[in-house]
């Protein structure tokens, strides 16, 4: 039951993050999910920062719980155990994500160390997640491996597209489509986590059913020939 709950946390974390992008963005009049990044919702002095940080803590907790569930369920599958550890590390690392400044501040030359660290956190988190996805893929069937590889390739592709907007964003210039590209990239991440969680939930259910059948067979099996006195 504990494992089932931990696996469900993976699905819930993805659903929560998707909801955060809708609910939190709606609390900032003038914010555009089409042309602005997710990071701007938690930027220094952004009106939505307190709400995003609060919900982000819940998201990170759910993701950490899921990673723990993956690690606990790995058993002899070492790649899956590594994936679980990396997912836990990914969640913990996210708790300390340095915020960026708003675009007008960046354009005025007000960037500080926290803006540089924000980029570093983004790069490191991306590497950790890709390695975790690769390890999890190695622990399952070819179908899941192909899906994971395709997700990684698409994430890298959309990451490159998003990167072309950095200069314009720092100069406070229009960035039409930036929010869409980034959210598609994040969507692949969230979907992959939800798929892995769903797969583990189904595996858990199948294992439990097999265990029940085996227990039933043992309970109904005769213990040997009866002793008949002569």
C-alpha positions in Angstrom: 0.0 0.0 0.0 2.9 2.4 0.8 4.5 1.7 -2.6 1.2 2.3 -4.3 0.8 5.7 -2.6 4.4 6.7 -3.4 3.9 5.8 -7.1 0.6 7.8 -7.1 2.7 10.8 -5.9 4.4 10.7 -9.3 1.2 11.2 -11.2 0.0 13.8 -8.7 3.2 15.8 -9.0 2.8 16.1 -12.8 -0.9 17.1 -12.4 0.0 19.7 -9.8 2.7 21.3 -11.9 0.4 21.6 -14.8 -2.3 23.2 -12.6 0.3 25.6 -11.2 1.0 26.9 -14.7 -2.6 27.7 -15.1 -3.6 28.9 -11.6 -0.5 30.9 -10.7 -0.3 32.6 -14.1 -3.9 33.7 -13.8 -3.0 35.6 -10.6 -0.7 38.0 -12.5 -2.5 40.5 -14.7 -0.6 41.1 -17.9 1.4 37.9 -17.6 1.5 35.9 -20.9 2.0 32.2 -20.9 2.5 32.5 -24.7 5.6 34.7 -24.5 6.9 34.5 -20.9 8.8 31.7 -19.1 7.7 29.7 -16.2 10.7 31.0 -14.2 9.2 34.5 -14.4 6.3 33.4 -12.2 8.8 32.9 -9.3 11.1 35.8 -10.2 12.3 38.3 -7.6 9.5 40.9 -7.0 7.1 39.0 -9.2 3.6 39.2 -7.7 3.1 35.5 -8.1 6.3 34.4 -6.4 4.9 33.6 -2.9 2.1 31.4 -4.4 4.5 29.6 -6.8 7.1 28.9 -4.1 4.4 27.5 -1.7 2.9 25.2 -4.4 6.4 24.4 -5.6 7.3 23.0 -2.2 4.3 20.6 -2.4 5.3 19.6 -5.9 8.9 18.9 -4.8 7.7 16.8 -1.9 5.4 14.7 -4.1 8.3 14.2 -6.6 10.7 13.2 -3.8 8.1 10.7 -2.5 7.8 9.2 -6.0 11.6 9.0 -6.3 11.7 7.2 -3.0 9.0 4.8 -4.2 11.0 4.1 -7.4 14.1 3.4 -5.3 12.3 1.1 -2.9 10.7 -0.9 -5.7 13.9 -1.4 -7.7 14.9 -4.6 -6.0 17.6 -6.3 -8.2 17.2 -3.7 -11.0 20.1 -1.5 -10.3 19.4 1.0 -13.1 15.9 1.6 -11.6 17.5 2.1 -8.2 19.8 4.7 -9.6 16.9 6.4 -11.3 15.0 6.6 -8.0 18.0 8.1 -6.3 18.4 10.7 -9.1 14.7 11.6 -8.9 15.0 12.2 -5.2 18.2 14.3 -5.8 16.4 16.2 -8.6 13.5 17.1 -6.2 15.8 18.1 -3.3 17.9 20.3 -5.7 14.8 22.1 -6.8 14.0 23.2 -3.3 17.0 25.5 -3.5 16.4 26.9 -7.0 17.8 30.5 -7.1 15.3 33.0 -8.5 15.9 35.2 -11.5 15.1 38.9 -11.7 12.3 40.4 -13.8 13.0 41.4 -17.4 13.2 45.1 -16.8 15.8 44.6 -14.1 17.9 42.4 -16.4 17.6 44.9 -19.2 18.8 47.7 -16.9 21.9 45.7 -15.9 20.6 44.6 -12.5 21.5 40.9 -12.9 23.2 39.4 -9.8 24.7 36.1 -8.8 21.3 34.6 -8.3 20.6 35.0 -12.1 23.7 33.1 -12.9 22.9 30.4 -10.4 19.4 30.2 -11.9 21.0 29.2 -15.2 23.4 26.7 -13.5 20.5 25.1 -11.6 18.6 24.8 -14.9 21.5 23.1 -16.6 22.3 20.7 -13.7 18.6 19.8 -13.2 18.3 19.0 -16.9 21.3 16.7 -16.9 20.1 14.9 -13.7 16.7 14.3 -15.1 18.0 13.0 -18.5 20.3 10.6 -16.7 17.4 9.4 -14.5 15.2 8.9 -17.5 18.0 6.9 -19.2 18.5 4.7 -16.2 14.8 4.0 -15.8 14.5 3.2 -19.5 17.3 0.6 -19.2 15.3 -1.2 -16.5 12.2 -1.8 -18.6 11.0 -3.1 -22.0 12.1 -1.9 -25.4 8.8 0.0 -25.8 9.5 2.1 -22.7 13.1 2.6 -23.8 12.0 3.9 -27.2 9.5 6.2 -25.5 12.1 7.5 -23.1 14.7 8.1 -25.9 12.1 10.0 -28.0 11.2 12.1 -25.0 14.8 13.0 -24.3 15.4 13.9 -27.9 12.3 16.1 -28.0 13.3 17.8 -24.7 16.7 18.6 -26.1 15.2 19.9 -29.3 12.7 22.2 -27.6 15.5 23.2 -25.1 17.6 24.4 -28.0 14.7 26.4 -29.4 14.0 28.0 -26.0 17.7 28.9 -25.7 17.5 31.1 -28.8 15.2 33.5 -26.8 17.6 34.2 -23.9 19.3 37.3 -25.4 15.9 38.9 -26.3 14.5 38.1 -22.8 17.5 39.7 -21.0 17.1 42.8 -23.2 13.4 42.9 -22.4 12.4 42.5 -26.0 9.4 40.7 -27.3 9.7 36.9 -27.2 6.6 35.5 -28.9 6.2 31.8 -28.5 8.9 31.4 -25.8 6.3 30.4 -23.2 4.8 27.8 -25.5 8.1 26.2 -26.5 9.2 26.0 -22.8 5.9 24.6 -21.6 6.0 21.9 -24.3 9.5 21.0 -23.1 8.3 20.8 -19.5 5.2 18.9 -20.7 7.4 16.0 -22.0 9.1 15.8 -18.6 5.9 15.8 -16.7 4.3 13.2 -19.0 7.3 10.9 -18.7 7.1 11.0 -14.9 3.4 10.3 -15.0 3.9 7.4 -17.5 6.6 5.8 -15.3 4.4 6.1 -12.2 1.5 4.6 -14.0 3.6 1.7 -15.3 4.9 1.0 -11.8 1.4 1.1 -10.4 0.3 -1.5 -13.0 3.3 -3.6 -12.2 2.6 -3.4 -8.5 -1.1 -4.4 -9.1 0.0 -7.3 -11.3 2.5 -8.6 -8.7 -0.1 -8.3 -6.0 -2.6 -10.3 -8.1 0.1 -13.0 -8.8 1.0 -13.2 -5.2 -2.7 -13.7 -4.2 -3.1 -16.4 -6.8 -0.1 -18.2 -5.5 -1.2 -17.9 -1.9 -4.6 -19.3 -2.9 -3.1 -22.3 -4.7 -0.9 -23.1 -1.7 -3.9 -22.8 0.6 -5.9 -25.3 -1.5 -3.1 -27.7 -2.2 -3.4 -31.1 -0.4 -0.6 -31.6 2.1 0.1 -35.2 1.2 -1.6 -38.6 1.3 -3.7 -39.3 4.4 -2.4 -42.0 6.8 -4.6 -45.1 6.7 -4.0 -47.7 9.5 -4.0 -51.4 8.6 
